[in-house]
């Protein structure tokens, strides 16, 4: 790629990224009063994070089984009230043990 094409690509990326953020602010002027829409928008970041995280948890390990077991264990640990760091540490330990000792 030449220098001009790279600059055009960077500018297009900047415009696209900013349009995604600016257009909703221009279209929605006041407080959103629809209960369904408010709850939908509340959970969008969590769903986005889950969609990006869960496949990589299973595919980034030596065996998909160890990733799936760590995922299930992490869900159970979080459900029981453990915080982010303990859940992450437990999941890492399970993947390490399963990949190196068991499988």
C-alpha positions, -999 to +999 in steps of 0.1 A: +000+000+000+012+035-007+012+063+018-020+079+004-040+047+006-030+043+043-041+078+051-074+073+034-080+040+053-071+057+086-095+086+079-123+062+070-117+043+102-119+076+122-151+087+105-168+053+109-158+051+146-170+086+154-203+082+134-212+052+155-207+074+187-221+107+175-252+097+155-271+083+186-263+115+205-277+136+177-309+114+173-318+110+209-322+143+226-337+135+260-339+108+286-350+074+272-383+065+289-391+032+273-384+005+299-376-022+274-352+000+255-334+011+287-330-025+299-318-035+264-292-008+263-281-016+299-271-052+289-255-044+255-220-040+269-222-073+289-234-092+258-207-077+237-181-087+262-195-122+264-196-126+227-159-116+224-147-135+255-164-169+255-152-182+221-116-173+229-118-190+263-125-222+246-102-218+216-072-203+233-063-234+253-045-266+242-078-285+244-113-270+240-124-293+269-101-275+294-115-241+282-151-253+286-144-267+321-128-234+331-157-215+317-183-236+336-163-234+368-159-196+364-197-192+360-203-213+391-177-193+411-191-160+400-226-172+408-215-180+443-204-144+448-166-145+441-151-114+426-134-109+393-099-116+404-107-149+423-128-161+394-100-153+369-074-170+391-095-201+394-102-203+357-065-199+349-055-226+374-080-250+360-068-245+324-032-248+335-039-280+355-060-296+328-036-287+299-004-297+317-014-325+341-046-342+330-049-339+292 
